[in-house]
């Protein structure tokens, strides 16, 4: 090949490389549009029977990054499991309100007793008594700890005693009562503690789900970019193999014309064999990365697993230069871990308050007010003989009429005081809860420190990653020029096949280093978004959780 032809080929190659890089940069710019321009992806925090259909066409899936977000958040099995944790916490929060549910009771009891008597005043030698009891009532707990109850009773008693003037008798009653703790158990905190804890746990489950979404997106992006890198690495290995084959053919031609020794072909053949092995390994890595991406995306059927994923994004991206203090402030407000720990501290504060209340003596006020009535057949006795001379008919209606007319009221008011002598259990429990609160606050400080460290490391990794990427690009450019020069020398008999193979190997290493630097920068960018708490915003992902409207990443409805 003449020098002019080689020069023309080099110019065409450089123009082709430049054009390819220009197109790549444009595509990267399009793929890095701000989240406001991307179609938002919504994800429910509660179990959902629906799911995004896999866009399978002709045995392949066209996979843009935003499409990958939607598929993974809808179909990923780990997220499906996490949703059930949220649903369980949701049910627990709803169940906690059950302490304020009114309770209705209904009792019906019948009894009979026969007992010998030791005096004629019993009215019979063997006293036979039949009793029927009926009662119904409603009880209700109030938020301040008051226990209210309203009930009605009716008892029918019949016996064979001569002296009972009302027989059978119907005794009825209607009453209302309350028990109000005045010291231990007083106030809304002890009564509503279980509800508040359950609600905080529910909010924490929402934060845990957000964390799982963020980690899923992070893993998705890592695997997505790793797949692109693995396929590009496979292309690098193919190019390296093709260059080795070309060198082998050139060496064979030189041997044929007597410009090289026959032993030179051995080095060229060995170079081809090594490149073939490297290509096989690269293909295996690419297939493994594709399978991992399919797992994250929730591929299920054999048809889906057999499909080929076609990536429409590139590793090229614009450099990001975040402001450190602003990133730390954003992380302190947006990171789900912060909200989890805040809720934990809130729960510990409540537990400490309740435990301090538990140290107090138990002083309860109990009050009751009601009416009673009595009805039944009334025997009229002769005042001289004591004989029954008449029976005035009556019944249960007489008892209820007396209650209606409020003929026989009754009431009671009392205080009950109970004071533990040493109260060691309550006192130790209060100290324990206070220590747990202080530990929780220390954990919050440690978490803030850790997040600050993570954000600083992430910002530093972005800066270093950008510098390393520029260095890798410069190194690749020099390796390309070095190979071109060595090939010219080889064509003119001034170099050996071994030297060309070594420089080809150096070029392949420079290409892989540049590829590794691009992947590392993409990973650093994802790590920064996770550390700063902006991953959901940057990915245009919205979590819908109606029970957690106050959390910053949630867009769903009003709370319970």
ABEGO torsion letter per residue (X at the ends): XBAAAAAAAAAAAAAAAAAAAAAAAAAAAAAABBAAABBBBBBBABBBABBBBBBBBGGBBBBBAAAAAAAAAAABAAAAAAAAAAAAAAAAAAAAAAAABBBBBBBBBBBBBBBBBABAAAGBABBBBBBBBBBBBBBBBBAAGBBBBBBBBBBBBBBABAABABOBBBBBBBBBBBBBBABBGBEAAAAAAAAAAAAAAAAAAAAAAAAAAAAAAAAAAAAAAAAAAAAAAAAAAAAAAAAAAAAAAAAAAAAAAGABBAAAAAAAAAAAAAAAAAAAAAAAAAAAAAAAAAAAAGBABAAAAABBBBBABBABBBBBBBBAAAAAAAAAAABAAAAAAAAAAAAAAAAAAAAAAAABBBBBBBBBBBBBBBBEBBBBBBAAAGBBABBBBBBAAAAAAAAAAGABBBBBBBBBBBBBAAGAAAAAAAAAAAAAAAAAAAAAAAAAAAAAAAAAAAAAAAAAAAAAAAAAAAAAAAAAAAAAAAAAAAAAGABBAAAAAAAAAAAAAAAAAAAAAAAAAAAAAAAAAAAAGAAAAAAGBBBBBAABAABAABABEBBX
